[in-house]
Amino acid sequence: MEGIFNLKSINLSRKKYLQVVYEHEEKKPKCALIGQDGNIFNLIGIASRTLKNNGMREESEEMVNRITKSHNYYDAIAIIGEYVDISDSEYDDEDEEDYYDD
């Protein structure tokens, strides 16, 4: 008797989970939050606008709903980080190299 779960189904579930995680990571738009006013409502607005500007309106609404139910500032920041790539500038690393080349 194999028990409730067999190894093959667990491996498939793990692969599916990792695939979803990687796809989500690739879709996260870059959002310049570092150096901004740290008021959580300001950060929510910036992150929400970034998502909407990248065609992710549903994700924006989901993020805001989750944040408003969160228990503290740090949980709220972590949730924002699930939806956007928190950075200190809107430029990609490649753009930064071009910016400094004269």
Biopython code that builds the backbone (N, CA, C, O; Angstrom):
import numpy as np
from Bio.PDB.StructureBuilder import StructureBuilder

atoms = [
    (1, "MET", "N", (0.838, -1.182, 0.000)),
    (1, "MET", "CA", (0.000, 0.000, 0.000)),
    (1, "MET", "C", (0.884, 1.246, 0.000)),
    (1, "MET", "O", (1.825, 1.333, 0.790)),
    (2, "GLU", "N", (0.593, 2.217, -0.880)),
    (2, "GLU", "CA", (1.438, 3.396, -1.046)),
    (2, "GLU", "C", (1.070, 4.541, -0.126)),
    (2, "GLU", "O", (1.857, 5.482, -0.018)),
    (3, "GLY", "N", (-0.011, 4.528, 0.510)),
    (3, "GLY", "CA", (-0.435, 5.648, 1.333)),
    (3, "GLY", "C", (-1.322, 6.583, 0.543)),
    (3, "GLY", "O", (-1.738, 6.264, -0.571)),
    (4, "ILE", "N", (-1.607, 7.714, 1.106)),
    (4, "ILE", "CA", (-2.545, 8.652, 0.488)),
    (4, "ILE", "C", (-1.958, 9.272, -0.782)),
    (4, "ILE", "O", (-2.656, 9.385, -1.789)),
    (5, "PHE", "N", (-0.691, 9.672, -0.745)),
    (5, "PHE", "CA", (-0.051, 10.290, -1.902)),
    (5, "PHE", "C", (1.016, 9.360, -2.444)),
    (5, "PHE", "O", (1.734, 8.700, -1.693)),
    (6, "ASN", "N", (1.102, 9.322, -3.748)),
    (6, "ASN", "CA", (2.229, 8.576, -4.294)),
    (6, "ASN", "C", (3.294, 9.572, -4.746)),
    (6, "ASN", "O", (3.006, 10.746, -4.976)),
    (7, "LEU", "N", (4.500, 9.095, -4.865)),
    (7, "LEU", "CA", (5.643, 9.954, -5.176)),
    (7, "LEU", "C", (5.483, 10.663, -6.511)),
    (7, "LEU", "O", (5.860, 11.827, -6.644)),
    (8, "LYS", "N", (4.931, 9.978, -7.495)),
    (8, "LYS", "CA", (4.779, 10.565, -8.824)),
    (8, "LYS", "C", (3.865, 11.793, -8.775)),
    (8, "LYS", "O", (4.181, 12.815, -9.384)),
    (9, "SER", "N", (2.751, 11.711, -8.067)),
    (9, "SER", "CA", (1.840, 12.856, -8.007)),
    (9, "SER", "C", (2.454, 14.015, -7.234)),
    (9, "SER", "O", (2.202, 15.175, -7.557)),
    (10, "ILE", "N", (3.258, 13.715, -6.217)),
    (10, "ILE", "CA", (3.932, 14.779, -5.460)),
    (10, "ILE", "C", (4.936, 15.504, -6.341)),
    (10, "ILE", "O", (5.019, 16.732, -6.307)),
    (11, "ASN", "N", (5.701, 14.754, -7.130)),
    (11, "ASN", "CA", (6.677, 15.377, -8.029)),
    (11, "ASN", "C", (5.984, 16.246, -9.074)),
    (11, "ASN", "O", (6.460, 17.338, -9.386)),
    (12, "LEU", "N", (4.855, 15.767, -9.619)),
    (12, "LEU", "CA", (4.118, 16.562, -10.599)),
    (12, "LEU", "C", (3.563, 17.827, -9.956)),
    (12, "LEU", "O", (3.612, 18.902, -10.555)),
    (13, "SER", "N", (3.038, 17.705, -8.744)),
    (13, "SER", "CA", (2.518, 18.871, -8.040)),
    (13, "SER", "C", (3.624, 19.881, -7.779)),
    (13, "SER", "O", (3.420, 21.085, -7.935)),
    (14, "ARG", "N", (4.787, 19.398, -7.384)),
    (14, "ARG", "CA", (5.929, 20.278, -7.112)),
    (14, "ARG", "C", (6.360, 20.997, -8.387)),
    (14, "ARG", "O", (6.632, 22.197, -8.360)),
    (15, "LYS", "N", (6.423, 20.273, -9.502)),
    (15, "LYS", "CA", (6.798, 20.879, -10.775)),
    (15, "LYS", "C", (5.790, 21.958, -11.170)),
    (15, "LYS", "O", (6.176, 23.038, -11.617)),
    (16, "LYS", "N", (4.507, 21.665, -11.005)),
    (16, "LYS", "CA", (3.463, 22.628, -11.346)),
    (16, "LYS", "C", (3.585, 23.874, -10.462)),
    (16, "LYS", "O", (3.476, 25.001, -10.945)),
    (17, "TYR", "N", (3.810, 23.657, -9.173)),
    (17, "TYR", "CA", (3.974, 24.772, -8.231)),
    (17, "TYR", "C", (5.154, 25.640, -8.640)),
    (17, "TYR", "O", (5.031, 26.863, -8.712)),
    (18, "LEU", "N", (6.296, 25.017, -8.909)),
    (18, "LEU", "CA", (7.489, 25.775, -9.285)),
    (18, "LEU", "C", (7.280, 26.521, -10.598)),
    (18, "LEU", "O", (7.759, 27.643, -10.764)),
    (19, "GLN", "N", (6.569, 25.902, -11.521)),
    (19, "GLN", "CA", (6.288, 26.561, -12.793)),
    (19, "GLN", "C", (5.458, 27.815, -12.570)),
    (19, "GLN", "O", (5.750, 28.858, -13.156)),
    (20, "VAL", "N", (4.439, 27.734, -11.742)),
    (20, "VAL", "CA", (3.596, 28.882, -11.443)),
    (20, "VAL", "C", (4.417, 29.976, -10.761)),
    (20, "VAL", "O", (4.283, 31.154, -11.094)),
    (21, "VAL", "N", (5.268, 29.587, -9.803)),
    (21, "VAL", "CA", (6.108, 30.557, -9.098)),
    (21, "VAL", "C", (7.042, 31.249, -10.068)),
    (21, "VAL", "O", (7.162, 32.474, -10.028)),
    (22, "TYR", "N", (7.710, 30.502, -10.942)),
    (22, "TYR", "CA", (8.648, 31.108, -11.882)),
    (22, "TYR", "C", (7.926, 32.013, -12.877)),
    (22, "TYR", "O", (8.431, 33.086, -13.211)),
    (23, "GLU", "N", (6.761, 31.600, -13.353)),
    (23, "GLU", "CA", (6.007, 32.445, -14.275)),
    (23, "GLU", "C", (5.607, 33.743, -13.596)),
    (23, "GLU", "O", (5.664, 34.812, -14.205)),
    (24, "HIS", "N", (5.203, 33.653, -12.334)),
    (24, "HIS", "CA", (4.810, 34.849, -11.584)),
    (24, "HIS", "C", (6.005, 35.772, -11.380)),
    (24, "HIS", "O", (5.880, 36.991, -11.503)),
    (25, "GLU", "N", (7.165, 35.195, -11.067)),
    (25, "GLU", "CA", (8.375, 35.991, -10.859)),
    (25, "GLU", "C", (8.748, 36.747, -12.129)),
    (25, "GLU", "O", (9.155, 37.908, -12.068)),
    (26, "GLU", "N", (8.610, 36.085, -13.286)),
    (26, "GLU", "CA", (8.985, 36.718, -14.540)),
    (26, "GLU", "C", (8.053, 37.872, -14.889)),
    (26, "GLU", "O", (8.463, 38.807, -15.577)),
    (27, "LYS", "N", (6.812, 37.822, -14.430)),
    (27, "LYS", "CA", (5.832, 38.842, -14.778)),
    (27, "LYS", "C", (5.893, 40.064, -13.875)),
    (27, "LYS", "O", (5.233, 41.063, -14.160)),
    (28, "LYS", "N", (6.659, 40.017, -12.802)),
    (28, "LYS", "CA", (6.676, 41.137, -11.863)),
    (28, "LYS", "C", (7.350, 42.356, -12.492)),
    (28, "LYS", "O", (8.519, 42.295, -12.874)),
    (29, "PRO", "N", (6.616, 43.457, -12.596)),
    (29, "PRO", "CA", (7.244, 44.666, -13.135)),
    (29, "PRO", "C", (8.141, 45.329, -12.086)),
    (29, "PRO", "O", (7.914, 45.204, -10.882)),
    (30, "LYS", "N", (9.145, 46.023, -12.566)),
    (30, "LYS", "CA", (10.056, 46.746, -11.687)),
    (30, "LYS", "C", (9.343, 47.986, -11.142)),
    (30, "LYS", "O", (8.672, 48.702, -11.884)),
    (31, "CYS", "N", (9.496, 48.228, -9.841)),
    (31, "CYS", "CA", (8.802, 49.338, -9.195)),
    (31, "CYS", "C", (9.764, 50.059, -8.261)),
    (31, "CYS", "O", (10.294, 49.457, -7.327)),
    (32, "ALA", "N", (9.990, 51.339, -8.508)),
    (32, "ALA", "CA", (10.939, 52.136, -7.729)),
    (32, "ALA", "C", (10.299, 52.582, -6.416)),
    (32, "ALA", "O", (9.698, 53.654, -6.348)),
    (33, "LEU", "N", (10.429, 51.764, -5.383)),
    (33, "LEU", "CA", (9.893, 52.106, -4.070)),
    (33, "LEU", "C", (10.970, 52.547, -3.093)),
    (33, "LEU", "O", (10.692, 53.296, -2.157)),
    (34, "ILE", "N", (12.180, 52.096, -3.300)),
    (34, "ILE", "CA", (13.269, 52.448, -2.384)),
    (34, "ILE", "C", (13.576, 53.929, -2.546)),
    (34, "ILE", "O", (13.789, 54.413, -3.658)),
    (35, "GLY", "N", (13.595, 54.637, -1.430)),
    (35, "GLY", "CA", (13.851, 56.066, -1.448)),
    (35, "GLY", "C", (12.582, 56.905, -1.496)),
    (35, "GLY", "O", (12.644, 58.131, -1.413)),
    (36, "GLN", "N", (11.424, 56.246, -1.628)),
    (36, "GLN", "CA", (10.147, 56.957, -1.637)),
    (36, "GLN", "C", (9.679, 57.198, -0.207)),
    (36, "GLN", "O", (10.190, 56.588, 0.732)),
    (37, "ASP", "N", (8.708, 58.089, -0.048)),
    (37, "ASP", "CA", (8.058, 58.283, 1.241)),
    (37, "ASP", "C", (7.529, 56.925, 1.687)),
    (37, "ASP", "O", (6.787, 56.280, 0.947)),
    (38, "GLY", "N", (7.899, 56.484, 2.883)),
    (38, "GLY", "CA", (7.574, 55.149, 3.354)),
    (38, "GLY", "C", (6.168, 54.960, 3.864)),
    (38, "GLY", "O", (5.835, 53.882, 4.356)),
    (39, "ASN", "N", (5.325, 55.980, 3.762)),
    (39, "ASN", "CA", (3.936, 55.832, 4.165)),
    (39, "ASN", "C", (3.322, 54.699, 3.348)),
    (39, "ASN", "O", (3.416, 54.691, 2.121)),
    (40, "ILE", "N", (2.693, 53.742, 4.031)),
    (40, "ILE", "CA", (2.204, 52.548, 3.340)),
    (40, "ILE", "C", (1.195, 52.875, 2.259)),
    (40, "ILE", "O", (1.143, 52.186, 1.241)),
    (41, "PHE", "N", (0.392, 53.909, 2.456)),
    (41, "PHE", "CA", (-0.592, 54.273, 1.437)),
    (41, "PHE", "C", (0.089, 54.826, 0.186)),
    (41, "PHE", "O", (-0.379, 54.602, -0.930)),
    (42, "ASN", "N", (1.179, 55.540, 0.370)),
    (42, "ASN", "CA", (1.971, 56.017, -0.758)),
    (42, "ASN", "C", (2.569, 54.841, -1.524)),
    (42, "ASN", "O", (2.511, 54.799, -2.753)),
    (43, "LEU", "N", (3.146, 53.881, -0.791)),
    (43, "LEU", "CA", (3.771, 52.721, -1.426)),
    (43, "LEU", "C", (2.738, 51.862, -2.150)),
    (43, "LEU", "O", (3.003, 51.354, -3.240)),
    (44, "ILE", "N", (1.567, 51.699, -1.549)),
    (44, "ILE", "CA", (0.491, 50.951, -2.205)),
    (44, "ILE", "C", (0.119, 51.646, -3.513)),
    (44, "ILE", "O", (-0.059, 50.989, -4.539)),
    (45, "GLY", "N", (0.002, 52.962, -3.477)),
    (45, "GLY", "CA", (-0.356, 53.714, -4.677)),
    (45, "GLY", "C", (0.664, 53.561, -5.786)),
    (45, "GLY", "O", (0.302, 53.373, -6.947)),
    (46, "ILE", "N", (1.937, 53.641, -5.436)),
    (46, "ILE", "CA", (2.999, 53.506, -6.439)),
    (46, "ILE", "C", (2.985, 52.104, -7.035)),
    (46, "ILE", "O", (3.045, 51.940, -8.253)),
    (47, "ALA", "N", (2.906, 51.094, -6.170)),
    (47, "ALA", "CA", (2.910, 49.707, -6.645)),
    (47, "ALA", "C", (1.670, 49.411, -7.478)),
    (47, "ALA", "O", (1.756, 48.745, -8.509)),
    (48, "SER", "N", (0.529, 49.900, -7.037)),
    (48, "SER", "CA", (-0.723, 49.681, -7.763)),
    (48, "SER", "C", (-0.672, 50.328, -9.144)),
    (48, "SER", "O", (-1.091, 49.731, -10.135)),
    (49, "ARG", "N", (-0.164, 51.531, -9.198)),
    (49, "ARG", "CA", (-0.038, 52.245, -10.485)),
    (49, "ARG", "C", (0.922, 51.501, -11.422)),
    (49, "ARG", "O", (0.674, 51.405, -12.624)),
    (50, "THR", "N", (2.012, 50.979, -10.863)),
    (50, "THR", "CA", (2.969, 50.218, -11.673)),
    (50, "THR", "C", (2.295, 48.992, -12.276)),
    (50, "THR", "O", (2.466, 48.702, -13.460)),
    (51, "LEU", "N", (1.533, 48.280, -11.464)),
    (51, "LEU", "CA", (0.837, 47.095, -11.966)),
    (51, "LEU", "C", (-0.164, 47.475, -13.058)),
    (51, "LEU", "O", (-0.223, 46.820, -14.098)),
    (52, "LYS", "N", (-0.937, 48.511, -12.830)),
    (52, "LYS", "CA", (-1.938, 48.936, -13.815)),
    (52, "LYS", "C", (-1.286, 49.387, -15.114)),
    (52, "LYS", "O", (-1.793, 49.100, -16.199)),
    (53, "ASN", "N", (-0.159, 50.093, -15.008)),
    (53, "ASN", "CA", (0.558, 50.542, -16.204)),
    (53, "ASN", "C", (1.145, 49.382, -16.996)),
    (53, "ASN", "O", (1.484, 49.533, -18.170)),
    (54, "ASN", "N", (1.263, 48.227, -16.355)),
    (54, "ASN", "CA", (1.788, 47.035, -17.020)),
    (54, "ASN", "C", (0.678, 46.038, -17.346)),
    (54, "ASN", "O", (0.942, 44.853, -17.550)),
    (55, "GLY", "N", (-0.562, 46.523, -17.395)),
    (55, "GLY", "CA", (-1.688, 45.687, -17.789)),
    (55, "GLY", "C", (-2.078, 44.637, -16.764)),
    (55, "GLY", "O", (-2.618, 43.590, -17.122)),
    (56, "MET", "N", (-1.809, 44.909, -15.486)),
    (56, "MET", "CA", (-2.075, 43.941, -14.431)),
    (56, "MET", "C", (-3.091, 44.503, -13.429)),
    (56, "MET", "O", (-2.851, 44.501, -12.222)),
    (57, "ARG", "N", (-4.216, 44.979, -13.939)),
    (57, "ARG", "CA", (-5.247, 45.595, -13.098)),
    (57, "ARG", "C", (-5.789, 44.619, -12.056)),
    (57, "ARG", "O", (-5.968, 44.995, -10.898)),
    (58, "GLU", "N", (-6.048, 43.386, -12.443)),
    (58, "GLU", "CA", (-6.579, 42.399, -11.491)),
    (58, "GLU", "C", (-5.586, 42.138, -10.362)),
    (58, "GLU", "O", (-5.971, 42.039, -9.197)),
    (59, "GLU", "N", (-4.310, 42.027, -10.716)),
    (59, "GLU", "CA", (-3.277, 41.811, -9.710)),
    (59, "GLU", "C", (-3.195, 42.999, -8.761)),
    (59, "GLU", "O", (-2.978, 42.831, -7.561)),
    (60, "SER", "N", (-3.372, 44.204, -9.308)),
    (60, "SER", "CA", (-3.354, 45.411, -8.485)),
    (60, "SER", "C", (-4.473, 45.372, -7.446)),
    (60, "SER", "O", (-4.245, 45.639, -6.266)),
    (61, "GLU", "N", (-5.667, 45.041, -7.890)),
    (61, "GLU", "CA", (-6.810, 44.965, -6.974)),
    (61, "GLU", "C", (-6.601, 43.877, -5.924)),
    (61, "GLU", "O", (-6.905, 44.070, -4.747)),
    (62, "GLU", "N", (-6.083, 42.738, -6.360)),
    (62, "GLU", "CA", (-5.806, 41.640, -5.429)),
    (62, "GLU", "C", (-4.774, 42.059, -4.387)),
    (62, "GLU", "O", (-4.935, 41.778, -3.199)),
    (63, "MET", "N", (-3.713, 42.730, -4.835)),
    (63, "MET", "CA", (-2.670, 43.185, -3.924)),
    (63, "MET", "C", (-3.240, 44.140, -2.875)),
    (63, "MET", "O", (-2.982, 43.982, -1.682)),
    (64, "VAL", "N", (-4.014, 45.131, -3.323)),
    (64, "VAL", "CA", (-4.591, 46.111, -2.400)),
    (64, "VAL", "C", (-5.509, 45.421, -1.395)),
    (64, "VAL", "O", (-5.468, 45.736, -0.206)),
    (65, "ASN", "N", (-6.330, 44.490, -1.855)),
    (65, "ASN", "CA", (-7.218, 43.763, -0.945)),
    (65, "ASN", "C", (-6.425, 42.978, 0.095)),
    (65, "ASN", "O", (-6.780, 42.970, 1.274)),
    (66, "ARG", "N", (-5.363, 42.324, -0.334)),
    (66, "ARG", "CA", (-4.549, 41.549, 0.607)),
    (66, "ARG", "C", (-3.853, 42.465, 1.613)),
    (66, "ARG", "O", (-3.774, 42.143, 2.798)),
    (67, "ILE", "N", (-3.355, 43.589, 1.147)),
    (67, "ILE", "CA", (-2.648, 44.510, 2.042)),
    (67, "ILE", "C", (-3.597, 45.084, 3.089)),
    (67, "ILE", "O", (-3.235, 45.201, 4.260)),
    (68, "THR", "N", (-4.800, 45.438, 2.675)),
    (68, "THR", "CA", (-5.743, 46.019, 3.642)),
    (68, "THR", "C", (-6.159, 45.020, 4.711)),
    (68, "THR", "O", (-6.643, 45.414, 5.772)),
    (69, "LYS", "N", (-5.974, 43.739, 4.444)),
    (69, "LYS", "CA", (-6.273, 42.706, 5.436)),
    (69, "LYS", "C", (-5.039, 42.296, 6.233)),
    (69, "LYS", "O", (-5.143, 41.509, 7.174)),
    (70, "SER", "N", (-3.872, 42.824, 5.864)),
    (70, "SER", "CA", (-2.632, 42.438, 6.552)),
    (70, "SER", "C", (-2.604, 43.050, 7.953)),
    (70, "SER", "O", (-3.353, 43.980, 8.255)),
    (71, "HIS", "N", (-1.739, 42.519, 8.789)),
    (71, "HIS", "CA", (-1.736, 42.896, 10.201)),
    (71, "HIS", "C", (-0.718, 43.961, 10.572)),
    (71, "HIS", "O", (-0.840, 44.602, 11.616)),
    (72, "ASN", "N", (0.296, 44.154, 9.714)),
    (72, "ASN", "CA", (1.286, 45.164, 10.051)),
    (72, "ASN", "C", (2.012, 45.652, 8.801)),
    (72, "ASN", "O", (1.820, 45.125, 7.705)),
    (73, "TYR", "N", (2.829, 46.644, 8.988)),
    (73, "TYR", "CA", (3.570, 47.290, 7.904)),
    (73, "TYR", "C", (4.463, 46.299, 7.162)),
    (73, "TYR", "O", (4.525, 46.311, 5.932)),
    (74, "TYR", "N", (5.146, 45.449, 7.904)),
    (74, "TYR", "CA", (6.101, 44.517, 7.296)),
    (74, "TYR", "C", (5.393, 43.468, 6.444)),
    (74, "TYR", "O", (5.897, 43.079, 5.391)),
    (75, "ASP", "N", (4.233, 43.013, 6.894)),
    (75, "ASP", "CA", (3.438, 42.095, 6.078)),
    (75, "ASP", "C", (2.993, 42.788, 4.795)),
    (75, "ASP", "O", (3.000, 42.185, 3.721)),
    (76, "ALA", "N", (2.611, 44.048, 4.911)),
    (76, "ALA", "CA", (2.166, 44.801, 3.741)),
    (76, "ALA", "C", (3.292, 44.957, 2.725)),
    (76, "ALA", "O", (3.068, 44.809, 1.523)),
    (77, "ILE", "N", (4.487, 45.250, 3.192)),
    (77, "ILE", "CA", (5.643, 45.377, 2.293)),
    (77, "ILE", "C", (5.942, 44.041, 1.619)),
    (77, "ILE", "O", (6.251, 43.997, 0.428)),
    (78, "ALA", "N", (5.850, 42.965, 2.372)),
    (78, "ALA", "CA", (6.097, 41.630, 1.810)),
    (78, "ALA", "C", (5.082, 41.311, 0.717)),
    (78, "ALA", "O", (5.432, 40.727, -0.309)),
    (79, "ILE", "N", (3.844, 41.690, 0.932)),
    (79, "ILE", "CA", (2.812, 41.454, -0.079)),
    (79, "ILE", "C", (3.106, 42.267, -1.336)),
    (79, "ILE", "O", (2.984, 41.753, -2.447)),
    (80, "ILE", "N", (3.488, 43.520, -1.171)),
    (80, "ILE", "CA", (3.856, 44.339, -2.334)),
    (80, "ILE", "C", (4.972, 43.649, -3.117)),
    (80, "ILE", "O", (4.948, 43.615, -4.347)),
    (81, "GLY", "N", (5.951, 43.101, -2.395)),
    (81, "GLY", "CA", (7.068, 42.414, -3.034)),
    (81, "GLY", "C", (6.676, 41.161, -3.793)),
    (81, "GLY", "O", (7.425, 40.701, -4.655)),
    (82, "GLU", "N", (5.524, 40.606, -3.491)),
    (82, "GLU", "CA", (5.036, 39.447, -4.236)),
    (82, "GLU", "C", (4.527, 39.854, -5.616)),
    (82, "GLU", "O", (4.478, 39.030, -6.530)),
    (83, "TYR", "N", (4.152, 41.110, -5.768)),
    (83, "TYR", "CA", (3.544, 41.572, -7.012)),
    (83, "TYR", "C", (4.473, 42.409, -7.886)),
    (83, "TYR", "O", (4.346, 42.404, -9.110)),
    (84, "VAL", "N", (5.404, 43.127, -7.264)),
    (84, "VAL", "CA", (6.333, 43.952, -8.041)),
    (84, "VAL", "C", (7.760, 43.674, -7.593)),
    (84, "VAL", "O", (8.001, 43.209, -6.479)),
    (85, "ASP", "N", (8.689, 43.966, -8.477)),
    (85, "ASP", "CA", (10.110, 43.850, -8.167)),
    (85, "ASP", "C", (10.536, 45.190, -7.564)),
    (85, "ASP", "O", (10.738, 46.170, -8.282)),
    (86, "ILE", "N", (10.669, 45.217, -6.248)),
    (86, "ILE", "CA", (10.994, 46.462, -5.549)),
    (86, "ILE", "C", (12.429, 46.861, -5.866)),
    (86, "ILE", "O", (13.361, 46.079, -5.679)),
    (87, "SER", "N", (12.593, 48.096, -6.349)),
    (87, "SER", "CA", (13.932, 48.566, -6.706)),
    (87, "SER", "C", (14.088, 50.022, -6.278)),
    (87, "SER", "O", (13.169, 50.636, -5.735)),
    (88, "ASP", "N", (15.275, 50.552, -6.540)),
    (88, "ASP", "CA", (15.518, 51.953, -6.194)),
    (88, "ASP", "C", (15.495, 52.847, -7.418)),
    (88, "ASP", "O", (15.712, 54.054, -7.308)),
    (89, "SER", "N", (15.234, 52.271, -8.584)),
    (89, "SER", "CA", (15.105, 53.093, -9.786)),
    (89, "SER", "C", (14.238, 52.362, -10.792)),
    (89, "SER", "O", (14.026, 51.154, -10.688)),
    (90, "GLU", "N", (13.743, 53.101, -11.758)),
    (90, "GLU", "CA", (12.905, 52.508, -12.793)),
    (90, "GLU", "C", (13.729, 51.984, -13.958)),
    (90, "GLU", "O", (13.181, 51.390, -14.886)),
    (91, "TYR", "N", (15.036, 52.197, -13.920)),
    (91, "TYR", "CA", (15.898, 51.755, -15.007)),
    (91, "TYR", "C", (16.336, 50.321, -14.785)),
    (91, "TYR", "O", (16.595, 49.910, -13.654)),
    (92, "ASP", "N", (16.419, 49.558, -15.874)),
    (92, "ASP", "CA", (16.981, 48.220, -15.806)),
    (92, "ASP", "C", (18.486, 48.349, -15.692)),
    (92, "ASP", "O", (19.044, 49.414, -15.956)),
    (93, "ASP", "N", (19.147, 47.269, -15.300)),
    (93, "ASP", "CA", (20.599, 47.285, -15.210)),
    (93, "ASP", "C", (21.230, 47.627, -16.552)),
    (93, "ASP", "O", (22.232, 48.340, -16.609)),
    (94, "GLU", "N", (20.638, 47.116, -17.639)),
    (94, "GLU", "CA", (21.162, 47.413, -18.964)),
    (94, "GLU", "C", (21.013, 48.892, -19.276)),
    (94, "GLU", "O", (21.918, 49.507, -19.839)),
    (95, "ASP", "N", (19.870, 49.464, -18.909)),
    (95, "ASP", "CA", (19.639, 50.890, -19.138)),
    (95, "ASP", "C", (20.628, 51.726, -18.337)),
    (95, "ASP", "O", (21.088, 52.769, -18.801)),
    (96, "GLU", "N", (20.952, 51.266, -17.135)),
    (96, "GLU", "CA", (21.872, 51.989, -16.275)),
    (96, "GLU", "C", (23.249, 52.087, -16.912)),
    (96, "GLU", "O", (23.899, 53.129, -16.831)),
    (97, "GLU", "N", (23.702, 50.996, -17.554)),
    (97, "GLU", "CA", (24.997, 51.014, -18.221)),
    (97, "GLU", "C", (24.991, 52.046, -19.347)),
    (97, "GLU", "O", (25.951, 52.800, -19.506)),
    (98, "ASP", "N", (23.906, 52.081, -20.130)),
    (98, "ASP", "CA", (23.796, 53.048, -21.214)),
    (98, "ASP", "C", (23.743, 54.471, -20.671)),
    (98, "ASP", "O", (24.265, 55.395, -21.294)),
    (99, "TYR", "N", (23.119, 54.647, -19.520)),
    (99, "TYR", "CA", (22.965, 55.957, -18.915)),
    (99, "TYR", "C", (24.306, 56.565, -18.538)),
    (99, "TYR", "O", (24.519, 57.766, -18.698)),
    (100, "TYR", "N", (25.200, 55.735, -18.042)),
    (100, "TYR", "CA", (26.497, 56.229, -17.589)),
    (100, "TYR", "C", (27.550, 56.282, -18.688)),
    (100, "TYR", "O", (28.595, 56.908, -18.510)),
    (101, "ASP", "N", (27.289, 55.634, -19.823)),
    (101, "ASP", "CA", (28.237, 55.688, -20.937)),
    (101, "ASP", "C", (28.083, 57.020, -21.663)),
    (101, "ASP", "O", (26.982, 57.390, -22.069)),
    (102, "ASP", "N", (29.180, 57.728, -21.822)),
    (102, "ASP", "CA", (29.143, 58.993, -22.564)),
    (102, "ASP", "C", (30.099, 58.959, -23.718)),
    (102, "ASP", "O", (30.207, 59.937, -24.459)),
]
sb = StructureBuilder()
sb.init_structure("model")
sb.init_model(0)
sb.init_chain("A")
sb.init_seg("    ")
for serial, (resi, resn, name, xyz) in enumerate(atoms, 1):
    if name == "N":
        sb.init_residue(resn, " ", resi, " ")
    sb.init_atom(name, np.array(xyz, "f"), 0.0, 1.0, " ", f" {name:<3s}", serial, name[0])
structure = sb.get_structure()
